[in-house]
């Protein structure tokens, strides 16, 4: 039975810069009852910038909180519920400009939200699409994601890395050492713009921790994608506990 809808919005211009990391680092952030989801035996993290537009919580728009930016660092996990593997994302950092958004997400979903000054710049020039996200913590320098792409949409190729990165439909967060929160995210299959160039400028150590510096700072990304996005819904969370967890020995791979 599906949970009720908690949030609806339109996610647009999802800029995703993806890096291979040592899976041992991610084990420290792995929610209980989930496993790392690998692409071709590689553990990936994504620095993601995107627009939240037309946001509604329980069907209601909050004044001055409907349109905003988000930048996050996420990695990929999977959970076996006894019948199927559910592929999802877990988060190391999520940044938004509004404190009430961060507080609400942290309380209800045990997310890892914080706030920063943020702005974006999206332009279409001839056949080019320029997407830029900027954010700044107190007393720190500005960080930025900049992507240039061809303004011509393409379908995601089945089995590709783009499909792996973009087609995850669950979120997982650790509530405590014995409980994980799971929530479903629903949207149609996205299309992508062919990326022609990029720039990532960010204080990796301050934002994400020293362990990520060798894998992100001044490192060539494993891949870069720019997705058009779509309307999405996020359903209310459920709790996964030991009593309803399927042991590894019981799983059907």
C-alpha positions as CSV (number, residue, x, y, z in Angstrom):
1,X,0.0,0.0,0.0
2,X,1.4,3.4,-1.0
3,X,2.0,6.1,1.6
4,X,0.2,9.4,1.3
5,X,1.8,12.2,-0.6
6,X,3.8,14.5,1.6
7,X,5.4,16.8,-0.9
8,X,4.9,17.7,-4.6
9,X,7.1,19.9,-6.7
10,X,8.8,20.4,-10.0
11,X,12.5,19.5,-10.1
12,X,14.3,21.2,-13.0
13,X,17.8,21.4,-14.5
14,X,19.4,18.7,-12.4
15,X,23.2,19.1,-12.7
16,X,25.0,16.0,-11.5
17,X,28.7,15.7,-11.3
18,X,29.7,12.2,-10.3
19,X,32.9,10.9,-8.8
20,X,34.2,7.4,-7.9
21,X,35.1,7.1,-4.2
22,X,36.5,4.4,-1.9
23,X,33.5,2.4,-0.7
24,X,34.9,2.2,2.7
25,X,34.2,5.9,3.2
26,X,30.6,5.5,2.4
27,X,30.2,2.6,4.8
28,X,30.3,5.2,7.6
29,X,27.1,6.9,6.1
30,X,25.3,3.7,5.1
31,X,21.7,3.6,6.7
32,X,20.9,0.3,8.5
33,X,19.5,-2.5,6.3
34,X,20.8,-1.0,3.1
35,X,23.8,-1.9,1.0
36,X,25.9,0.1,-1.4
37,X,24.5,0.1,-4.9
38,X,27.5,0.0,-7.3
39,X,27.8,0.8,-11.0
40,X,30.2,-1.6,-12.7
41,X,31.7,-2.4,-9.2
42,X,32.3,1.3,-8.6
43,X,31.0,3.3,-5.7
44,X,29.9,6.7,-6.9
45,X,28.9,10.0,-5.2
46,X,27.2,12.9,-6.9
47,X,27.4,16.6,-6.3
48,X,23.9,17.7,-7.4
49,X,22.4,21.2,-8.0
50,X,18.8,21.6,-9.1
51,X,15.7,23.8,-8.8
52,X,12.7,23.1,-6.6
53,X,9.7,24.9,-8.1
54,X,6.0,25.0,-7.4
55,X,6.6,23.2,-4.1
56,X,3.6,22.0,-2.0
57,X,3.6,20.3,1.3
58,X,0.4,18.3,2.0
59,X,-1.1,20.1,-1.0
60,X,-0.4,23.5,0.4
61,X,2.1,26.1,-0.9
62,X,4.0,28.0,1.8
63,X,4.5,31.7,0.9
64,X,8.1,32.4,-0.1
65,X,9.0,28.7,0.1
66,X,7.7,27.4,-3.2
67,X,10.7,28.1,-5.5
68,X,14.3,27.6,-4.3
69,X,17.7,25.9,-5.1
70,X,19.2,22.8,-3.6
71,X,22.7,21.5,-3.7
72,X,23.5,18.0,-2.2
73,X,26.1,15.3,-2.1
74,X,24.5,11.9,-2.4
75,X,25.5,8.3,-2.9
76,X,23.6,5.2,-4.0
77,X,22.1,2.3,-2.0
78,X,19.7,-0.5,-2.3
79,X,17.4,-2.3,0.1
80,X,15.8,-5.7,-0.2
81,X,12.2,-5.8,1.2
82,X,11.7,-9.5,0.9
83,X,10.3,-9.4,-2.6
84,X,12.4,-6.9,-4.5
85,X,15.5,-4.7,-4.4
86,X,14.6,-1.1,-4.0
87,X,17.3,1.3,-5.4
88,X,17.7,4.6,-3.7
89,X,19.9,7.5,-2.7
90,X,21.3,8.4,0.7
91,X,22.6,11.8,1.5
92,X,25.8,13.2,3.1
93,X,24.9,16.9,2.7
94,X,21.8,18.8,1.5
95,X,21.9,22.6,1.3
96,X,18.9,25.0,0.8
97,X,18.4,28.7,1.3
98,X,15.5,28.6,3.7
99,X,15.8,27.5,7.4
100,X,12.2,26.3,7.7
101,X,12.8,23.9,4.7
102,X,15.9,22.5,6.3
103,X,14.3,22.1,9.8
104,X,11.1,20.4,8.4
105,X,13.1,17.9,6.4
106,X,15.5,17.1,9.2
107,X,12.7,16.5,11.7
108,X,10.4,14.4,9.4
109,X,12.9,12.5,7.3
110,X,16.1,12.8,9.5
111,X,17.8,14.4,6.5
112,X,21.1,16.2,6.5
113,X,20.0,19.7,5.6
114,X,21.7,23.0,6.3
115,X,21.3,26.5,4.9
116,X,23.4,28.9,2.8
117,X,23.1,31.9,0.6
118,X,22.2,30.6,-2.8
119,X,21.4,31.8,-6.3
120,X,21.3,30.3,-9.8
121,X,21.6,31.4,-13.4
122,X,20.1,29.5,-16.3
123,X,20.4,30.8,-19.8
124,X,19.7,29.6,-23.3
125,X,22.0,31.1,-25.9
126,X,21.4,29.9,-29.5
127,X,21.7,26.1,-29.2
128,X,23.5,26.2,-25.9
129,X,22.1,25.8,-22.4
130,X,24.1,27.3,-19.5
131,X,23.2,26.2,-15.9
132,X,24.9,27.6,-12.8
133,X,24.3,27.1,-9.1
134,X,26.1,29.1,-6.4
135,X,26.1,28.8,-2.7
136,X,28.0,30.3,0.3
137,X,28.2,29.4,3.9
138,X,28.9,32.0,6.5
139,X,32.4,33.5,6.4
140,X,33.3,31.2,3.5
141,X,34.0,31.6,-0.2
142,X,31.4,31.1,-2.8
143,X,31.0,27.6,-4.3
144,X,29.6,26.9,-7.7
145,X,28.5,24.3,-10.2
146,X,28.6,25.4,-13.9
147,X,27.5,23.2,-16.8
148,X,27.2,24.0,-20.5
149,X,25.2,21.7,-22.6
150,X,23.6,21.4,-26.0
151,X,20.0,22.5,-25.8
152,X,18.6,19.3,-27.4
153,X,17.1,16.6,-25.2
154,X,18.1,13.0,-25.5
155,X,16.5,9.8,-24.0
156,X,18.5,8.0,-21.3
157,X,20.0,4.8,-22.7
158,X,18.9,1.6,-20.8
159,X,21.8,0.1,-18.8
160,X,23.9,3.3,-19.0
161,X,25.5,5.2,-16.2
162,X,23.0,8.0,-16.8
163,X,20.2,5.5,-16.0
164,X,22.0,4.3,-12.9
165,X,22.5,7.8,-11.6
166,X,19.1,9.3,-12.4
167,X,16.7,6.3,-12.0
168,X,16.6,5.9,-8.2
169,X,13.2,6.1,-6.7
170,X,13.7,5.9,-3.0
171,X,15.5,7.9,-0.3
172,X,17.1,6.3,2.8
173,X,18.2,7.9,6.0
174,X,19.4,6.5,9.3
175,X,17.0,7.4,12.1
176,X,19.1,5.6,14.7
177,X,21.4,2.6,14.8
178,X,18.4,0.2,14.6
179,X,16.1,2.1,12.3
180,X,16.1,3.5,8.8
181,X,13.6,5.8,7.2
182,X,12.5,5.0,3.7
183,X,10.5,7.3,1.4
184,X,9.4,6.9,-2.2
185,X,10.1,9.5,-4.9
186,X,8.0,9.3,-8.0
187,X,8.6,10.9,-11.4
188,X,8.5,9.9,-15.1
189,X,11.7,8.8,-16.8
190,X,13.8,11.9,-17.4
191,X,15.7,13.1,-20.5
192,X,19.2,14.6,-20.5
193,X,21.0,17.4,-22.3
194,X,24.4,16.5,-23.8
195,X,27.0,18.1,-21.6
196,X,29.9,19.9,-23.4
197,X,31.8,21.5,-20.5
198,X,31.6,21.9,-16.7
199,X,33.2,23.6,-13.7
200,X,33.0,22.6,-10.1
201,X,34.3,25.0,-7.5
202,X,33.7,23.9,-3.9
203,X,35.3,23.7,-0.5
204,X,35.1,19.9,-0.3
205,X,36.6,19.5,3.1
206,X,34.4,22.1,4.8
207,X,31.2,21.0,3.0
208,X,31.6,17.2,3.0
209,X,34.6,16.2,5.2
210,X,38.3,15.6,4.7
211,X,37.8,12.0,3.6
212,X,36.2,13.2,0.3
213,X,38.9,15.6,-0.7
214,X,41.1,13.1,-2.6
215,X,38.1,11.9,-4.6
216,X,36.4,15.2,-5.5
217,X,38.8,18.2,-5.2
218,X,40.6,18.8,-8.5
219,X,39.6,15.3,-9.8
220,X,38.2,14.6,-13.2
221,X,34.6,13.4,-12.7
222,X,33.6,9.9,-13.6
223,X,30.6,11.4,-15.5
224,X,28.5,14.5,-15.7
225,X,24.8,14.7,-16.5
226,X,22.2,17.5,-16.9
227,X,18.6,16.3,-16.7
228,X,15.6,18.3,-17.6
229,X,13.6,17.1,-14.6
230,X,9.8,16.9,-14.2
231,X,7.0,17.1,-11.7
232,X,7.8,14.8,-8.7
233,X,6.0,13.6,-5.6
234,X,7.6,12.5,-2.3
235,X,5.6,10.1,-0.2
236,X,5.4,10.0,3.6
237,X,8.2,8.0,5.2
238,X,8.1,4.5,6.6
239,X,10.5,2.9,9.2
240,X,12.6,-0.1,8.5
241,X,13.5,-1.9,11.7
242,X,15.1,-5.2,12.5
243,X,11.8,-6.9,12.9
244,X,10.8,-6.3,9.3
245,X,14.2,-6.6,7.7
246,X,15.1,-9.5,5.5
247,X,18.4,-11.0,6.5
248,X,21.1,-11.2,3.8
249,X,20.9,-15.0,3.8
250,X,17.2,-14.8,2.9
251,X,17.7,-12.5,-0.1
252,X,17.1,-13.4,-3.6
253,X,19.8,-11.7,-5.7
